[in-house]
Amino acid sequence: MSVECSQHIQYGLKEAKIISVDHYVLRCPAFGVARIGMYHSMVDILDDHLLISLKKDSDIVNLFLHGHPELSHDKNTLIYKMAMTFIIKSERFSSNSLQ
């Protein structure tokens, strides 16, 4: 079963998109403002080598969800906190957005 993104419908976007982790974390325009803050924070803690190695969307999503083995525990903890802040700021899972 696929579910259309209610934010696309709410924002009047022509094409409804199927909800996926990639869509939510990387693309959905409804969460752009919250996402920008997370991206800026990530760039500040990642070195250039690691940034260049994130070639696929799945690499970026995995970094947000699981951290990276080349990073210290402290940096992975920061990434986790940034991802949680994004989820909270996006209000995607608030009681209002689930109706």
N, C-alpha and C positions, 0 to 999 in steps of 0.2 A: 504494500500500500504506500502510495506517495502522498505527501501533504504539501499544498502550496503555501508559500510564505505569505502570511497575513499582512506583513509589513508592505509587501509589494502591492497588495490589494488596497491597503489603507492609504498608501502614498500615491495611489492612482497610476502606478507604473503599468505600461501596456502589457508586458509579458510577466505573468506570474512565474516565479521560480520555485523549484522544488527545494524544500528545506534540507540542508545537509550541513555538516560541521564546516566544510570548506566554504559553503555559501555564507553561513553566519559569521565565521571568523574573518574571511577574506573579502567578501564581495557585497553583501547586502547593503545598499545605500542607506537604509534606515538606521544602521549602526555606525555610519562613517565617522561621526564626531567622536564617539567612544573609542573606535578603532585607532584613530590617528594618535591619540594619547598613548595607547599601548605600543604602537609602532615606534614612536619617538623614544619612549623609554627603552625599548629593546635595542635600538641602534646605539644608545649610550652605553650599554653593558656588553655588547657583543664586539669581538674584534673583527677586523676586515676579513681575515681568512674564513671565519665561521659564516659571516654574512654572505660571502661569495659562494660558499658551499650549499646554501639554501636555494637550490635551483628549481625545485618543484613545489607546487602548492602543498603537497602532502608533507614536505620537509618542514615548511613553515608551521603548518597545523601541528605536526608532531612536536616541534620545539615548544609551542605554546602549551600543549597538553602534557608533555612528558619531560621537557628539559632536553639537555644534550650531554652525552657522556664526556665530552671534552671540557665541559664547564665545571667549575667548582660547585660544591653543595650550596654555597651562599648565592652564587649567580643563578643556579637553577631554582632556588627558593624565591629569588626576586622575580624570575619569569613566571613562576606559579602565582605569586601575588599580583603581578600585572594582568595575567589572564583572568584571575578572579575579579579584579577591579573592573576590567572590561565587561565581564558578564554582569556585574552589579550595575555599572553605569548604563549599559545598554537597555536595562529593564526588560530584556527579552523574556525572562521567566518570572516577571512579576505577575501578581494575580490579575492585573488589568490586561496584560498582553495575552493571557491564556484564555480569555473569554471569547 
